[in-house]
Amino acid sequence: MKRMIYSQLASPSDFSAAILRMSDLAQASSKQQADLGLLPEWNLADLYQGLEAPEFKADLEKATHAAKDFAADYQGKLVALLDRPDANQELHRAIARYEAIDDVLGRIISYAGLVYSGDTTDPVKAKFYGDTQDALTRISTDLLFFSLELNRLDDQKLDALALKAPLNHYRPWLEDIRLEKPYQLDDALEKLFHEKAATGRSAWNRLFDETISSLRFSFGDEQLTIEAVLNKLQDSDGHVRKQASDALAKTFKENLRIFTLISNTLAKDKEISDTWRGFKDVADARHLSNRVERDVVDAMVEAVRAAYPRLSHRYYTLKARWFGVDQLNHWDRNAPLPKVEQRTIPWDEARKTVLSAYETFSPEMSRLAARFFDERWIDAPVRAGKAPGAFAHPTVPSAHPYVLVNYQGKPRDVMTLAHELGHGVHQLLAAPNGALMAPTPLTLAETASVFGEMLTFRSLLSQTHDPLARKAMLAGKVEDMINTVVRQIAFYTFERQLHLKRQEGELTSDDIGAIWLDVQKESLGPAIRIGEGYETFWTYIPHFIHSPFYVYAYAFGDCLVNSLYGVYEKASDGFVDRYFAMLSAGGTKHHSELLAPFGLDARDPAFWQIGLGVIEGMIAELETMD
C-alpha cells in the first residue's frame, strides 16, 4: 500500500518522495576534477557498515520474525478488536508495531538501493539489491493484510475511536489509507500483485536502469556515458552540440527495440492493474498516490498548454534572435548564450552559495542543509555506473536522508544541489511524523526543492551587476522553469497518449516516436527546428518507466513555489514559520489545508496563472535586454 516505505522505494529511481531528475551532467577530466575541488562521497555506515554487516542480517531476521508474529496476533482479528473496551489503545499498539516493522524494512531497502545507485553496473551490488528486494517482498507479504483489514472496519466505529488519544496520533494515516479503499482487491489478489512485483514491474525497471547505465556513445575517439554526452548539449561550440545530439540519436536508435519493449510491457502492466482496481483514467492511480484531485491536475495542464505561446514559443523566438537565426536546431535549445563566459564553479563555492541563500531566508534552514555536507550525507562525484541525475532519498525517520548529485561545476549543477538540499531539509522536518506519515505526496514533495532553487537564484541575481552576466542568469532561470513546467507537461501529455494508444494494441518504435514528436513540436513552438534523430529522445527519460505520470508534480511544484515566493516577497512577516509548519506536516494534511495559511488554493484556476505569470514576467524582462 502507499504508506509502506518498502513498497514506495521498490525502485532506486523513485528515491524521493521523488525524486530522480535526469540532469545535464558530464564525465570529468582530471583537470576538471581539480578545478572542482574535493567532492564528497556519502557515508552509508549510518545505515549499515557494509553488504556483509551482521547488523544488516540481524535486521532482516528481526523483521522476518516480527512480521510473522504481527500476522499471528492480528490477522483476521481486527473486527473483533474494534468491539473491545480497550479498542483505542490496542489498535494504537497494533499500528505502532506495524510502523516499527515498516521502519526496519525501510532502512534495509534504503541501504540496498543506495548501494546499488552508487554503481548499477556492479554485479555484486545488483545481486545484493535484487536479493534484498526478494527478501522484503516475502517479509512484507505477512503485513499485507493489515491495511486491507483496516479498510474493512466499520467507518463510524473507527472514526469515533480515532478522535481520542492515543489512537488520534494515527488518524491522518487511517484517513489516508481509506482513500484507497474503493480500489483495493481481495486479499488473495493483493498478495498475488505484491509477490509478482519483483518479477514484473520492478524487474523491467531494473532492466531499464542497467541498460541506460551501460550505454556508451561514440564521440570522436571517445566512448562516453549518457551523462557526458547530455552535458555536451550545453557546450558553447555549436558543432559539439550537434555531434552530441547525433551520438545520442545513434545509440538510442540502436537500442530502440529494448526501450520499446520495456515501454509496451509496463504500459500494458499498468492497464491490467488499473482495470482490476477500477481506475477510470490512465493517470487516476497517480492522482490518488499524490492525494490530488483529477480536476486540479487537468486545470493545471490546460493552463500550461494554453500558455505555450506566451512562454516557450516566445522565449525560444527570443533566443533564436540572440543567435542570429530564425530557428534554433533542437540541439541548441539549452545552449549557453553567445559571448557569455563559461566557468567551472568549485564545490566549496557551490556549498557557500546555497547555504548563504538558505541562511538569508532562515538560519535554521541553512543549519539543517549544512548537516548534509558536515556529516557526509552527500555523494557528489561522477563515477562509471553511478545512477545519473540527482535525488534526495528520505530513508527512514530513525536515520536521515541522503543526497546524490553528479556535480560538474555548471551553474545548473549549483541549482540542482539547492534543489536536492531543499528535499533533504523537507525530509528532516517531516521525519518526526514517523514512518507512516512522514512521506509527502509528490505534488507537495517538490515544493521545498523548487523553493530552495528559487532562493539560490534570487540570491545570486541580487549579487550580479554586470548586464551580460545578469542576462545569462535570467535566461538560465527561464530555461530551467520552461524545462520544469512546459517540458514536464509535454512529458505528461506524451505519457497520456502513449498509454491510451497502448490500450488499442502494441506500439512500434515509430508509433512512440511520432507521439513524441507531436507533443514536442506543440510545446517547443516554431522557433525550434526538430531534426532527424530527435524522435528517439523519449527513450532515456526514467520517470516514464519508474513513476508513470510523475512528471506533472514538477510543474505543480514550480507554479506553487512561484506563488509562494510572491507571498513571501509581499508579506514576509511570519512566512518562515508558516513555511516550516507546511514542511513539518509531511503527509498528514491535504494540499488545500497546507496552502490555506498562505491564501493559496490550487483548486482555483487563477492559481496557475500566478505561477505562469512569473515566468512570463521574466521573459518580458529579457526582451528589454536585447
LUMROTOR-71595 format. One record per residue (C-alpha): residue in three letters; x, y, z; residue number from 1. Coordinates in steps of 0.5 Angstrom, whole numbers, plus 500, padded with zeros to 3 digits. Each point is the difference from the previous one (the first is absolute). Layout:
   residuo    px    py    pz   num
       ALA     X     Y     Z   NUM
...
END
This chain:
   residuo    px    py    pz   num
       MET   500   500   500     1
       LYS   502   507   499     2
       ARG   503   502   507     3
       MET   504   494   501     4
       ILE   507   502   498     5
       TYR   503   494   498     6
       SER   494   500   494     7
       GLN   502   507   499     8
       LEU   507   499   499     9
       ALA   500   494   496    10
       SER   504   503   494    11
       PRO   506   504   501    12
       SER   498   505   495    13
       ASP   494   502   505    14
       PHE   504   503   505    15
       SER   497   506   502    16
       ALA   493   501   503    17
       ALA   503   501   493    18
       ILE   504   500   497    19
       LEU   506   498   494    20
       ARG   501   506   496    21
       MET   504   499   493    22
       SER   504   506   501    23
       ASP   505   502   494    24
       LEU   507   497   503    25
       ALA   507   499   498    26
       GLN   505   495   501    27
       ALA   506   504   502    28
       SER   507   500   498    29
       SER   506   500   505    30
       LYS   501   508   499    31
       GLN   492   501   501    32
       GLN   500   496   507    33
       ALA   506   504   502    34
       ASP   496   506   499    35
       LEU   494   498   504    36
       GLY   504   498   506    37
       LEU   499   494   504    38
       LEU   493   497   499    39
       PRO   497   497   506    40
       GLU   497   492   500    41
       TRP   495   498   504    42
       ASN   501   496   507    43
       LEU   495   495   500    44
       ALA   502   497   506    45
       ASP   495   504   504    46
       LEU   495   494   497    47
       TYR   505   494   500    48
       GLN   507   499   500    49
       GLY   500   496   493    50
       LEU   497   495   496    51
       GLU   502   494   505    52
       ALA   499   504   506    53
       PRO   497   496   506    54
       GLU   495   505   501    55
       PHE   497   500   493    56
       LYS   499   493   501    57
       ALA   497   500   507    58
       ASP   495   506   498    59
       LEU   498   495   494    60
       GLU   499   494   505    61
       LYS   497   505   505    62
       ALA   495   503   495    63
       THR   498   493   498    64
       HIS   498   497   507    65
       ALA   497   507   501    66
       ALA   495   500   494    67
       LYS   498   492   502    68
       ASP   499   502   507    69
       PHE   496   506   498    70
       ALA   496   496   495    71
       ALA   498   495   505    72
       ASP   498   505   505    73
       TYR   495   504   496    74
       GLN   499   497   493    75
       GLY   492   498   500    76
       LYS   499   503   507    77
       LEU   499   508   499    78
       VAL   493   500   499    79
       ALA   499   496   507    80
       LEU   506   505   503    81
       LEU   495   506   498    82
       ASP   495   498   505    83
       ARG   505   499   506    84
       PRO   499   505   506    85
       ASP   508   502   498    86
       ALA   499   500   493    87
       ASN   503   507   499    88
       GLN   506   498   504    89
       GLU   501   493   497    90
       LEU   499   503   493    91
       HIS   505   505   501    92
       ARG   505   495   503    93
       ALA   499   496   493    94
       ILE   501   506   496    95
       ALA   507   502   504    96
       ARG   502   492   499    97
       TYR   499   501   492    98
       GLU   503   506   500    99
       ALA   506   498   503   100
       ILE   501   494   496   101
       ASP   499   505   494   102
       ASP   506   504   502   103
       VAL   504   494   501   104
       LEU   498   498   493   105
       GLY   501   507   497   106
       ARG   507   500   503   107
       ILE   502   493   497   108
       ILE   498   502   493   109
       SER   502   507   500   110
       TYR   507   498   501   111
       ALA   500   495   495   112
       GLY   497   505   495   113
       LEU   505   505   502   114
       VAL   506   495   499   115
       TYR   497   498   493   116
       SER   499   507   498   117
       GLY   508   501   501   118
       ASP   501   495   495   119
       THR   495   497   496   120
       THR   504   496   496   121
       ASP   504   496   505   122
       PRO   497   493   500   123
       VAL   501   499   508   124
       LYS   496   506   501   125
       ALA   495   499   495   126
       LYS   499   493   503   127
       PHE   500   503   507   128
       TYR   495   505   498   129
       GLY   496   494   497   130
       ASP   500   495   506   131
       THR   498   506   505   132
       GLN   494   501   495   133
       ASP   498   493   500   134
       ALA   501   499   508   135
       LEU   496   506   501   136
       THR   494   498   496   137
       ARG   500   494   504   138
       ILE   500   503   506   139
       SER   495   506   498   140
       THR   495   494   498   141
       ASP   499   499   507   142
       LEU   498   507   501   143
       LEU   496   501   494   144
       PHE   493   498   504   145
       PHE   501   506   505   146
       SER   498   506   495   147
       LEU   495   496   497   148
       GLU   496   497   506   149
       LEU   500   507   503   150
       ASN   496   503   494   151
       ARG   495   495   501   152
       LEU   499   502   507   153
       ASP   493   504   501   154
       ASP   502   507   499   155
       GLN   495   503   505   156
       LYS   504   496   506   157
       LEU   507   501   497   158
       ASP   498   508   499   159
       ALA   498   500   508   160
       LEU   506   496   502   161
       ALA   505   505   496   162
       LEU   497   506   504   163
       LYS   503   498   506   164
       ALA   507   499   503   165
       PRO   505   496   499   166
       LEU   497   498   493   167
       ASN   499   507   498   168
       HIS   507   500   498   169
       TYR   499   496   494   170
       ARG   493   503   498   171
       PRO   504   503   494   172
       TRP   502   494   498   173
       LEU   494   496   501   174
       GLU   496   505   496   175
       ASP   506   500   494   176
       ILE   500   492   499   177
       ARG   492   500   500   178
       LEU   500   505   494   179
       GLU   503   493   496   180
       LYS   494   496   503   181
       PRO   496   500   493   182
       TYR   506   498   496   183
       GLN   502   494   505   184
       LEU   499   493   498   185
       ASP   499   494   504   186
       ASP   506   497   504   187
       ALA   502   495   495   188
       LEU   500   504   494   189
       GLU   504   505   504   190
       LYS   505   495   502   191
       LEU   501   498   493   192
       PHE   501   507   498   193
       HIS   505   501   505   194
       GLU   504   494   500   195
       LYS   501   500   492   196
       ALA   502   508   500   197
       ALA   507   497   501   198
       THR   500   496   493   199
       GLY   495   505   497   200
       ARG   501   508   500   201
       SER   506   500   505   202
       ALA   504   495   495   203
       TRP   498   505   494   204
       ASN   502   506   504   205
       ARG   507   497   502   206
       LEU   501   498   492   207
       PHE   499   507   498   208
       ASP   505   502   506   209
       GLU   505   496   498   210
       THR   499   501   492   211
       ILE   501   507   501   212
       SER   506   500   504   213
       SER   503   495   496   214
       LEU   499   504   493   215
       ARG   506   503   497   216
       PHE   500   506   495   217
       SER   505   501   495   218
       PHE   503   507   500   219
       GLY   506   501   496   220
       ASP   505   495   502   221
       GLU   497   499   507   222
       GLN   494   495   503   223
       LEU   496   505   504   224
       THR   495   498   505   225
       ILE   493   504   500   226
       GLU   501   505   505   227
       ALA   507   502   496   228
       VAL   496   501   493   229
       LEU   494   503   503   230
       ASN   505   505   503   231
       LYS   503   502   493   232
       LEU   493   503   498   233
       GLN   502   506   505   234
       ASP   506   501   496   235
       SER   502   507   498   236
       ASP   502   496   493   237
       GLY   494   499   495   238
       HIS   504   495   497   239
       VAL   501   496   506   240
       ARG   493   500   502   241
       LYS   498   498   493   242
       GLN   505   494   501   243
       ALA   497   498   507   244
       SER   493   500   497   245
       ASP   502   496   494   246
       ALA   503   495   505   247
       LEU   494   500   505   248
       ALA   496   498   494   249
       LYS   504   495   497   250
       THR   501   496   507   251
       PHE   492   501   501   252
       LYS   498   497   493   253
       GLU   505   494   501   254
       ASN   496   498   507   255
       LEU   493   502   498   256
       ARG   498   493   500   257
       ILE   501   499   507   258
       PHE   497   507   502   259
       THR   494   499   496   260
       LEU   499   493   503   261
       ILE   501   503   507   262
       SER   495   505   499   263
       ASN   495   496   497   264
       THR   500   495   505   265
       LEU   500   505   506   266
       ALA   494   504   497   267
       LYS   496   493   499   268
       ASP   502   498   507   269
       LYS   497   507   503   270
       GLU   494   499   495   271
       ILE   499   493   503   272
       SER   501   503   508   273
       ASP   495   506   498   274
       THR   495   495   497   275
       TRP   500   496   506   276
       ARG   500   505   505   277
       GLY   494   504   497   278
       PHE   504   507   498   279
       LYS   497   503   494   280
       ASP   505   505   497   281
       VAL   507   497   499   282
       ALA   503   506   505   283
       ASP   495   499   505   284
       ALA   505   495   504   285
       ARG   505   505   500   286
       HIS   495   506   503   287
       LEU   498   495   505   288
       SER   507   499   502   289
       ASN   501   508   500   290
       ARG   494   501   504   291
       VAL   498   505   495   292
       GLU   493   500   496   293
       ARG   500   499   493   294
       ASP   496   506   498   295
       VAL   506   504   504   296
       VAL   505   497   495   297
       ASP   496   501   494   298
       ALA   499   507   501   299
       MET   508   501   501   300
       VAL   501   496   494   301
       GLU   495   504   496   302
       ALA   503   507   503   303
       VAL   507   498   498   304
       ARG   499   497   493   305
       ALA   496   507   498   306
       ALA   506   504   503   307
       TYR   505   496   495   308
       PRO   500   506   495   309
       ARG   501   505   506   310
       LEU   505   496   503   311
       SER   505   495   496   312
       HIS   498   502   493   313
       ARG   501   508   502   314
       TYR   507   498   503   315
       TYR   503   496   495   316
       THR   498   505   495   317
       LEU   504   505   504   318
       LYS   506   495   501   319
       ALA   500   499   492   320
       ARG   500   507   499   321
       TRP   506   500   505   322
       PHE   504   495   496   323
       GLY   498   504   494   324
       VAL   496   495   497   325
       ASP   492   499   498   326
       GLN   500   493   503   327
       LEU   504   496   505   328
       ASN   502   493   499   329
       HIS   498   495   505   330
       TRP   507   499   503   331
       ASP   500   508   501   332
       ARG   494   500   505   333
       ASN   505   500   506   334
       ALA   506   503   497   335
       PRO   503   506   504   336
       LEU   499   507   498   337
       PRO   505   503   495   338
       LYS   506   504   503   339
       VAL   499   497   507   340
       GLU   506   498   504   341
       GLN   499   493   502   342
       ARG   504   498   506   343
       THR   500   494   505   344
       ILE   497   501   507   345
       PRO   504   496   505   346
       TRP   497   496   505   347
       ASP   501   505   506   348
       GLU   498   506   496   349
       ALA   493   496   499   350
       ARG   500   498   507   351
       LYS   500   507   502   352
       THR   496   503   495   353
       VAL   494   495   502   354
       LEU   501   500   508   355
       SER   500   508   499   356
       ALA   494   500   496   357
       TYR   497   496   505   358
       GLU   502   504   506   359
       THR   497   506   498   360
       PHE   494   497   500   361
       SER   500   496   506   362
       PRO   507   499   504   363
       GLU   496   493   502   364
       MET   499   498   493   365
       SER   508   501   499   366
       ARG   502   496   506   367
       LEU   496   494   498   368
       ALA   502   501   493   369
       ALA   508   500   503   370
       ARG   499   494   503   371
       PHE   500   496   493   372
       PHE   507   503   499   373
       ASP   503   499   507   374
       GLU   497   493   501   375
       ARG   501   497   493   376
       TRP   493   499   498   377
       ILE   502   502   493   378
       ASP   503   497   494   379
       ALA   503   504   495   380
       PRO   505   498   495   381
       VAL   498   497   493   382
       ARG   502   492   500   383
       ALA   499   495   495   384
       GLY   494   496   501   385
       LYS   497   505   505   386
       ALA   493   502   500   387
       PRO   499   506   495   388
       GLY   497   506   502   389
       ALA   498   502   507   390
       PHE   496   498   506   391
       ALA   498   501   508   392
       HIS   499   494   503   393
       PRO   496   500   507   394
       THR   502   493   502   395
       VAL   496   500   507   396
       PRO   499   504   506   397
       SER   504   496   504   398
       ALA   506   502   495   399
       HIS   501   506   496   400
       PRO   499   502   492   401
       TYR   506   499   495   402
       VAL   501   504   494   403
       LEU   503   498   494   404
       VAL   502   505   494   405
       ASN   505   500   495   406
       TYR   504   506   501   407
       GLN   504   503   494   408
       GLY   500   507   501   409
       LYS   495   503   496   410
       PRO   495   506   502   411
       ARG   494   495   499   412
       ASP   504   495   505   413
       VAL   500   505   505   414
       MET   493   501   499   415
       THR   499   492   501   416
       LEU   504   500   506   417
       ALA   495   505   503   418
       HIS   494   496   498   419
       GLU   502   494   503   420
       LEU   502   503   506   421
       GLY   493   503   500   422
       HIS   497   493   500   423
       GLY   505   498   506   424
       VAL   498   505   504   425
       HIS   493   499   499   426
       GLN   501   492   502   427
       LEU   504   502   506   428
       LEU   494   505   502   429
       ALA   495   494   498   430
       ALA   503   495   504   431
       PRO   497   501   507   432
       ASN   493   497   497   433
       GLY   503   493   500   434
       ALA   501   495   494   435
       LEU   493   500   498   436
       MET   498   508   500   437
       ALA   507   503   498   438
       PRO   499   498   493   439
       THR   498   506   496   440
       PRO   495   500   493   441
       LEU   505   501   494   442
       THR   496   507   499   443
       LEU   502   503   506   444
       ALA   507   496   501   445
       GLU   502   505   494   446
       THR   498   506   504   447
       ALA   507   500   504   448
       SER   504   498   495   449
       VAL   498   505   495   450
       PHE   500   506   505   451
       GLY   507   498   502   452
       GLU   502   501   493   453
       MET   496   507   500   454
       LEU   503   503   506   455
       THR   507   498   497   456
       PHE   498   503   493   457
       ARG   498   506   503   458
       SER   506   501   505   459
       LEU   505   499   494   460
       LEU   496   505   496   461
       SER   500   505   505   462
       GLN   508   500   500   463
       THR   500   500   493   464
       HIS   501   507   497   465
       ASP   503   499   493   466
       PRO   495   501   495   467
       LEU   502   494   496   468
       ALA   501   495   505   469
       ARG   493   502   503   470
       LYS   497   499   494   471
       ALA   503   493   499   472
       MET   498   498   507   473
       LEU   493   503   499   474
       ALA   500   496   493   475
       GLY   502   494   504   476
       LYS   495   500   505   477
       VAL   495   501   495   478
       GLU   502   494   496   479
       ASP   500   496   507   480
       MET   493   502   501   481
       ILE   498   498   493   482
       ASN   503   493   501   483
       THR   496   500   507   484
       VAL   494   502   497   485
       VAL   499   500   493   486
       ARG   504   494   498   487
       GLN   497   496   506   488
       ILE   493   501   498   489
       ALA   502   498   493   490
       PHE   503   494   503   491
       TYR   493   498   504   492
       THR   497   501   493   493
       PHE   504   495   497   494
       GLU   499   495   505   495
       ARG   493   501   500   496
       GLN   500   499   492   497
       LEU   504   494   501   498
       HIS   496   497   505   499
       LEU   494   501   496   500
       LYS   502   497   494   501
       ARG   503   494   503   502
       GLN   493   498   502   503
       GLU   499   499   493   504
       GLY   506   496   499   505
       GLU   507   499   500   506
       LEU   504   506   497   507
       THR   506   500   496   508
       SER   506   505   501   509
       ASP   498   504   494   510
       ASP   493   501   504   511
       ILE   503   502   506   512
       GLY   505   505   496   513
       ALA   494   503   497   514
       ILE   496   501   506   515
       TRP   507   503   503   516
       LEU   501   505   494   517
       ASP   493   503   500   518
       VAL   500   502   507   519
       GLN   507   503   500   520
       LYS   498   504   494   521
       GLU   494   502   503   522
       SER   504   502   507   523
       LEU   506   503   497   524
       GLY   497   504   494   525
       PRO   502   502   493   526
       ALA   507   503   502   527
       ILE   503   493   502   528
       ARG   501   496   494   529
       ILE   500   493   501   530
       GLY   505   496   496   531
       GLU   501   492   499   532
       GLY   501   496   506   533
       TYR   496   504   505   534
       GLU   494   495   499   535
       THR   504   495   505   536
       PHE   502   505   505   537
       TRP   494   497   504   538
       THR   504   494   502   539
       TYR   504   503   506   540
       ILE   495   503   504   541
       PRO   500   496   506   542
       HIS   493   503   503   543
       PHE   496   496   494   544
       ILE   503   494   503   545
       HIS   500   500   507   546
       SER   495   505   502   547
       PRO   494   501   495   548
       PHE   497   507   500   549
       TYR   505   502   505   550
       VAL   502   506   496   551
       TYR   495   505   501   552
       ALA   502   500   507   553
       TYR   506   504   498   554
       ALA   495   505   496   555
       PHE   496   500   506   556
       GLY   505   502   505   557
       ASP   503   505   495   558
       CYS   494   504   500   559
       LEU   498   499   507   560
       VAL   507   503   502   561
       ASN   499   506   495   562
       SER   494   501   504   563
       LEU   503   499   507   564
       TYR   506   505   498   565
       GLY   495   505   498   566
       VAL   497   500   507   567
       TYR   507   500   503   568
       GLU   502   506   497   569
       LYS   494   504   501   570
       ALA   499   498   508   571
       SER   506   496   503   572
       ASP   498   501   507   573
       GLY   498   493   503   574
       PHE   501   497   493   575
       VAL   506   496   502   576
       ASP   496   497   506   577
       ARG   494   498   495   578
       TYR   505   497   495   579
       PHE   504   496   505   580
       ALA   493   498   503   581
       MET   498   497   493   582
       LEU   506   496   499   583
       SER   500   497   507   584
       ALA   493   498   499   585
       GLY   503   494   495   586
       GLY   494   496   497   587
       THR   495   502   506   588
       LYS   496   505   496   589
       HIS   497   501   493   590
       HIS   503   506   496   591
       SER   494   504   501   592
       GLU   501   500   507   593
       LEU   507   501   500   594
       LEU   499   506   495   595
       ALA   495   504   503   596
       PRO   504   504   505   597
       PHE   504   503   494   598
       GLY   493   502   497   599
       LEU   501   495   494   600
       ASP   495   495   497   601
       ALA   502   495   495   602
       ARG   493   499   498   603
       ASP   499   507   498   604
       PRO   502   500   492   605
       ALA   503   507   501   606
       PHE   505   497   505   607
       TRP   504   497   494   608
       GLN   500   507   496   609
       ILE   504   503   506   610
       GLY   506   495   499   611
       LEU   500   500   493   612
       GLY   500   508   500   613
       VAL   506   500   504   614
       ILE   504   496   494   615
       GLU   496   505   495   616
       GLY   503   506   504   617
       MET   507   497   500   618
       ILE   499   499   492   619
       ALA   498   507   499   620
       GLU   506   503   504   621
       LEU   505   496   496   622
       GLU   496   503   494   623
       THR   502   507   503   624
       MET   508   498   500   625
       ASP   500   499   492   626
END
